[in-house]
Amino acid sequence: MTREELLTLPTTTTVEVAARALGLGRTRAYELAKLDRFPCKVIRIGVSYRVVTADLQRLLDHRPTTER
């Protein structure tokens, strides 16, 4: 996911989108969310999970970049 795509996300996003931004698989992302161990804030609404986009952006801004 590019920085531009990340900036266009709504206030909250799906676990799938957040997982893609973090390089996680869908299944692992949901496991982490259910265990309350997802690397950024997750809100549970009924049976669905939403990730707070600002928290996701903050996490990605502080991630070390790899040099090629």
C-alpha positions as CSV (number, residue, x, y, z in Angstrom):
1,M,0.0,0.0,0.0
2,T,1.4,3.4,-1.0
3,R,1.5,6.4,1.3
4,E,-1.0,8.1,-1.0
5,E,-3.4,5.2,-0.6
6,L,-3.0,5.2,3.2
7,L,-3.8,8.9,3.3
8,T,-7.1,8.4,1.4
9,L,-8.5,5.9,3.9
10,P,-11.5,6.8,6.0
11,T,-11.3,7.3,9.8
12,T,-11.5,3.5,10.3
13,T,-10.7,0.7,7.9
14,T,-11.1,-3.0,7.7
15,V,-8.7,-5.5,9.2
16,E,-8.0,-6.7,5.7
17,V,-6.8,-3.3,4.5
18,A,-4.8,-2.7,7.6
19,A,-3.2,-6.2,7.2
20,R,-2.2,-5.4,3.6
21,A,-0.6,-2.2,4.7
22,L,1.3,-4.0,7.4
23,G,2.3,-7.0,5.3
24,L,0.2,-9.4,7.3
25,G,-2.0,-12.2,6.0
26,R,-5.8,-12.0,6.5
27,T,-6.0,-15.0,8.8
28,R,-3.2,-13.9,11.0
29,A,-4.6,-10.3,11.2
30,Y,-7.9,-11.6,12.5
31,E,-6.2,-13.9,15.0
32,L,-4.3,-10.9,16.4
33,A,-7.4,-8.7,16.5
34,K,-9.4,-11.4,18.3
35,L,-6.5,-11.8,20.8
36,D,-6.3,-8.0,21.3
37,R,-2.7,-8.2,20.0
38,F,-3.1,-6.3,16.7
39,P,-0.3,-3.8,16.4
40,C,-2.7,-0.8,16.3
41,K,-6.1,0.1,17.8
42,V,-9.0,-2.1,16.7
43,I,-12.6,-1.4,17.5
44,R,-15.1,-4.2,17.6
45,I,-18.5,-3.3,16.3
46,G,-20.9,-6.2,16.7
47,V,-19.2,-9.1,14.9
48,S,-16.9,-6.9,12.8
49,Y,-13.6,-5.3,13.5
50,R,-12.4,-1.8,12.4
51,V,-8.9,-0.5,12.6
52,V,-8.4,3.2,13.5
53,T,-6.6,4.7,10.5
54,A,-4.7,7.4,12.4
55,D,-3.2,4.7,14.6
56,L,-2.3,2.6,11.5
57,Q,-0.7,5.7,9.9
58,R,1.3,6.5,13.1
59,L,2.6,2.9,13.3
60,L,3.7,2.9,9.6
61,D,5.3,6.3,10.0
62,H,7.6,4.9,12.8
63,R,8.4,1.6,11.0
64,P,12.0,1.3,9.9
65,T,12.4,1.3,6.1
66,T,14.6,-1.2,4.3
67,E,17.2,0.1,2.0
68,R,17.6,-1.5,-1.4
